[in-house]
Amino acid sequence: MFVVLLGVGSVLSGGEQQGAAGAGGHSLIDVFRDHPVFLSLNLVCSALVVAMIIERVVFQLTKYSVNSKEFLAQVKKLVLAGNIDRAIKLCEAGDYPILQLVKSGLTHANKGPDDIDAAMSEKLGELKPNVDKRIGSLWSLANIATLIGLLGTVSGLISTFNAVADPRISAALRQSKLAGGISEAMINTAFGLGIAVSCMVAHLFLHQRAKSIQHDLDATQERVFNLLTIQTRPGGF
């Protein structure tokens, strides 16, 4: 993300550098040195975005790496064979949410359907919020970054208009200030929009993945509940 944004800033500032011949450059580094407030705020915002995306990707790829269908197939064999204790030990093989959900049902297998459903629903209520935790914040950060970039744009335009209206400065200095103000405005715009686009793309993929995980949790609860109620029903397996 940072490399892309820096590249965009360099491209945008290239034209102003040529327009301010002999008056000094107006690159991203120059703008950051002369007007650091809004760019610094968006740098902090982008750091939060990167950290949040990495944390969510790692969480989803590690905690939900278990194939629920294959795991339930193993549990089903043990339950139908009457080996509930072995099925519970299988669920204790790792600290995965799917295993915790299945275990919550198995530990109440000798009780009635209402107790099984209550135990699994309670565990599901604990697991679900963690699936999409902080993902919604990406939308807020996208809006914040855009507005910070807009403030930087307005600041750059104000500097530009002040340079045009000041009769005391020379033509060369006025040209330099115009180039600097426009460069500041465009770089802040690009920086804010770049962060916002990154947030939206990340939100799209993470949100879809979270929905898929939550659907898998619901399906797992239903399968385990049906398995245990059928297994404990008189005349069942």
C-alpha positions in Angstrom: 0.0 0.0 0.0 2.7 2.5 1.0 4.7 1.8 -2.2 1.7 2.4 -4.4 0.8 5.6 -2.6 4.3 6.9 -2.8 4.4 6.1 -6.5 1.1 8.0 -7.1 2.4 11.0 -5.2 5.6 11.1 -7.2 3.7 10.9 -10.5 1.4 13.7 -9.5 4.2 15.9 -8.3 6.2 15.4 -11.5 4.3 18.0 -13.5 4.7 20.6 -10.8 8.4 20.0 -10.6 8.7 20.8 -14.3 6.5 23.8 -14.0 8.6 25.4 -11.2 11.8 25.5 -13.2 14.7 26.6 -11.0 12.4 27.2 -8.0 12.9 23.9 -6.2 11.1 20.6 -6.4 7.6 19.8 -5.1 7.9 16.0 -4.7 6.0 14.0 -2.1 9.0 14.3 0.2 9.1 18.1 -0.2 5.3 18.4 0.5 5.7 16.1 3.5 8.5 18.3 4.8 6.7 21.6 4.3 3.1 20.5 5.1 3.3 17.3 7.2 0.1 17.6 9.2 -2.5 15.9 6.9 0.0 13.5 5.3 1.1 12.4 8.7 -2.4 11.8 9.8 -3.1 9.6 6.8 0.2 7.8 7.3 -1.1 6.8 10.8 -4.4 5.8 9.2 -2.7 3.7 6.6 -0.6 2.0 9.3 -3.8 1.1 11.2 -5.4 -0.2 8.0 -2.4 -2.4 7.2 -2.2 -3.8 10.7 -5.9 -4.5 10.8 -5.9 -6.3 7.4 -2.9 -8.4 8.3 -4.4 -9.4 11.7 -7.8 -10.4 10.1 -6.2 -12.3 7.3 -3.9 -14.2 9.7 -6.9 -14.9 12.0 -9.1 -16.2 9.3 -6.5 -18.3 7.6 -5.2 -19.9 10.9 -8.2 -20.3 13.1 -10.5 -21.5 10.4 -8.1 -23.7 8.4 -10.0 -26.9 9.5 -12.1 -28.6 6.9 -15.4 -28.8 8.7 -16.9 -31.5 6.5 -13.9 -33.9 6.8 -13.7 -33.3 10.6 -17.5 -33.9 11.1 -17.2 -37.1 9.1 -14.6 -38.4 11.6 -16.8 -37.2 14.5 -19.8 -38.9 13.1 -18.1 -42.3 12.9 -17.1 -42.1 16.5 -20.5 -40.9 17.7 -22.4 -43.6 15.8 -20.0 -46.1 17.2 -20.8 -44.8 20.7 -17.3 -43.4 21.3 -18.4 -40.0 22.5 -15.3 -39.7 24.7 -13.0 -40.3 21.8 -14.9 -37.7 19.8 -14.4 -35.2 22.5 -10.7 -35.9 22.7 -10.6 -35.4 18.9 -12.1 -31.9 19.4 -9.3 -31.2 22.0 -6.6 -31.7 19.4 -6.4 -28.0 18.6 -7.6 -24.6 19.5 -9.9 -24.1 16.6 -13.4 -22.5 16.8 -15.0 -25.4 14.8 -13.6 -27.9 17.2 -14.8 -25.9 20.2 -18.3 -25.7 18.7 -18.5 -29.4 18.1 -17.1 -30.2 21.6 -19.8 -28.0 23.2 -22.4 -30.3 21.7 -20.6 -33.5 22.4 -20.2 -32.7 26.1 -24.0 -32.5 26.4 -24.7 -35.6 24.3 -26.1 -37.5 27.2 -28.7 -34.8 27.9 -31.8 -33.8 26.0 -32.0 -31.9 22.7 -32.8 -28.6 24.5 -29.6 -28.8 26.5 -27.6 -29.7 23.5 -29.1 -26.8 21.5 -28.6 -24.4 24.3 -24.9 -25.3 24.8 -24.1 -25.1 21.1 -26.0 -21.8 20.7 -24.1 -20.3 23.6 -20.8 -21.3 22.1 -21.8 -20.1 18.7 -22.7 -16.7 20.2 -19.2 -16.5 21.6 -17.5 -17.5 18.3 -19.5 -15.5 15.7 -18.6 -11.9 16.8 -14.9 -12.7 16.5 -15.3 -13.7 12.9 -16.1 -10.2 11.6 -14.4 -8.3 14.4 -12.9 -5.0 13.2 -13.8 -5.7 9.6 -16.5 -3.0 9.6 -14.0 -0.5 10.9 -12.3 -0.5 7.5 -15.3 1.4 6.1 -14.8 4.1 8.8 -11.1 4.3 8.1 -11.8 4.7 4.4 -14.1 7.6 5.1 -11.6 9.2 7.6 -8.7 8.9 5.1 -10.7 10.5 2.4 -11.8 13.4 4.6 -8.2 13.9 5.8 -7.0 13.9 2.2 -9.8 16.4 1.4 -8.6 18.7 4.2 -5.1 18.5 2.8 -6.4 19.4 -0.6 -8.2 22.4 0.7 -5.1 23.5 2.5 -3.1 23.2 -0.7 -5.7 25.2 -2.6 -5.7 27.9 0.0 -1.9 28.2 -0.3 -2.4 28.5 -4.1 -5.0 31.3 -3.9 -2.9 33.2 -1.3 0.0 33.1 -3.7 -2.1 34.4 -6.6 -3.5 37.2 -4.5 -0.2 38.4 -3.0 1.1 41.3 -5.0 4.3 41.5 -3.0 6.0 38.4 -4.4 7.8 38.1 -7.7 6.6 36.1 -10.7 9.1 33.3 -10.1 8.2 32.9 -6.5 4.5 33.1 -7.3 5.0 30.3 -9.9 6.8 28.2 -7.3 4.1 28.7 -4.7 1.4 27.9 -7.2 3.2 24.7 -8.1 3.7 23.8 -4.4 0.1 24.5 -3.5 -1.3 22.4 -6.4 1.2 19.6 -5.6 0.1 19.6 -1.9 -3.5 19.4 -2.9 -3.1 16.6 -5.4 -0.8 14.5 -3.3 -3.2 14.7 -0.3 -6.1 13.8 -2.6 -4.2 10.8 -4.0 -3.0 9.6 -0.6 -6.5 9.7 1.0 -8.1 8.0 -2.0 -5.4 5.4 -2.2 -6.0 4.4 1.5 -9.8 4.5 1.0 -9.6 2.2 -2.1 -7.3 -0.2 -0.2 -9.8 -0.3 2.7 -12.8 -1.0 0.4 -11.0 -3.8 -1.5 -9.8 -5.4 1.8 -13.3 -5.1 3.3 -14.9 -6.8 0.3 -12.7 -9.9 0.6 -12.6 -10.1 4.4 -16.4 -9.6 4.7 -17.2 -12.3 2.1 -14.8 -14.6 3.9 -16.4 -13.8 7.3 -19.8 -14.6 5.9 -18.6 -17.9 4.6 -17.1 -18.8 8.0 -20.3 -17.8 9.8 -22.4 -19.9 7.4 -20.0 -22.8 8.1 -20.4 -22.4 11.8 -24.2 -22.4 11.5 -24.1 -25.5 9.3 -21.8 -27.3 11.7 -24.1 -26.6 14.6 -27.1 -27.9 12.7 -25.3 -31.1 11.6 -23.9 -31.8 15.1 -27.3 -31.2 16.7 -29.0 -33.5 14.3 -26.4 -36.2 14.7 -26.6 -36.1 18.5 -30.4 -36.0 18.7 -30.7 -38.9 16.3 -28.0 -40.8 18.1 -29.6 -40.4 21.5 -33.2 -40.9 20.3 -34.7 -44.3 21.3 -34.7 -46.6 18.4 -32.0 -44.5 16.7 -28.4 -45.5 16.0 
